Amino acid sequence: MNHKTKSFIFKSLDILPNSLGYGIYHQLQKFLNRNSVNFKVKTNGRSFEEALEILSKEAINLENKTILELGSGWAPIIPYSFIHSADAALVVTYDINEHYDSKTINKLNTYYKEHYNTDIASEKGKYALPNNVKYYPKTNLADTSINIGEHVDLVFSRFVLEHIPPEDLLKIHQNFAKILPKSAYILHMISPSDHRAYDDKSLSYYDFLKYSPEEWKKQHTKFDYHNRLRLPNYLEIFEKAGYEVISLDYDTCDKNSEKYRKFKELTLHKDFQNYTEEELLAGSINVLLKLA
Ligand SMILES: C[S@@+](CC[C@H](N)C(=O)[O-])C[C@H]1O[C@@H](n2cnc3c(N)ncnc32)[C@H](O)[C@@H]1O
């Protein structure tokens, strides 16, 4: 679906009452995701391997450990990977929305049965999740009264931080600093590019940097919110919350590429003119943090 159609649908849903808007949004997502469990397992699997590599470089072993996932998304693929492929003991997964749906989870359980000969779901609750995957939807970790109730060893997020407003990002990390053990690591995988460019190849991956905050607000809704933060903004937030960077990697943009050519065609909004090219272009950011 091209980004203009998608944007039109999201803007139409955004004017409906919240529950109706989200109801239709979920039906639409279910329809678009109807056959994609194998595909999603593959794409999540690549991120998961990358995450394990980052952790192993720091000699962080997840065996029998507890992981807190920030931003559960539509299916517990990453939690299952932590349990099945890294021998974690427990994954608690939090989301500000409730996107899980039983059909997708049943398909994922069938995938695990067929590929690994394992009956992953041992509990029948609202969703057929295993006992060691606990789902906490409609929960905001920026809320200071939250009680995690587990000794968390690692916080993990994949493609989530770019969808959280900067004020909440700071509050969430300040909260983590207060409520998690000092020994806990945090690993974030962040996609800071303009997501509309995934569907529309004519758009630059940096297209949204041409808009003022007010113009950008008109371009998106709660269904496709993107904060447009650049690498230094994230690092500032983490530092302000008391975290130090243990490892950091990100993609750069080849100067001979089409991607770079399209970036150079843009007139950046003045808010983005004081960054270096490397700071603006940094993509696929993987950052491992620990309390300083
Ligand atoms: C693009 S999805 C990524 C989901 C999943 N991590 C993945 O890799 O497929 C972003 C998810 O973050 C969630 N999210 C957005 N803001 C959040 C917040 N403040 N706290 C927790 N989850 C949040 C959204 O509801 C959505 O499920």
The ligand as an ORCA input file, in Angstrom:
! r2SCAN-3c Opt
* xyz 0 1
  C       6.757     -0.814     15.001
  S       6.105     -1.670     16.343
  C       7.422     -2.800     16.705
  C       6.923     -4.001     17.406
  C       7.939     -5.111     17.673
  N       8.927     -4.700     18.633
  C       8.576     -5.584     16.399
  O       9.800     -5.496     16.276
  O       7.852     -6.066     15.518
  C       6.166     -0.517     17.659
  C       5.461     -1.002     18.900
  O       5.792     -0.132     19.989
  C       4.626      0.106     20.729
  N       4.814      1.347     21.495
  C       4.746      2.621     21.054
  N       4.935      3.472     22.075
  C       5.156      2.714     23.174
  C       5.424      3.001     24.549
  N       5.496      4.257     24.994
  N       5.583      1.975     25.398
  C       5.488      0.691     24.961
  N       5.236      0.353     23.673
  C       5.087      1.353     22.809
  C       3.530      0.159     19.692
  O       2.260     -0.017     20.256
  C       3.945     -0.969     18.776
  O       3.429     -2.196     19.221
*
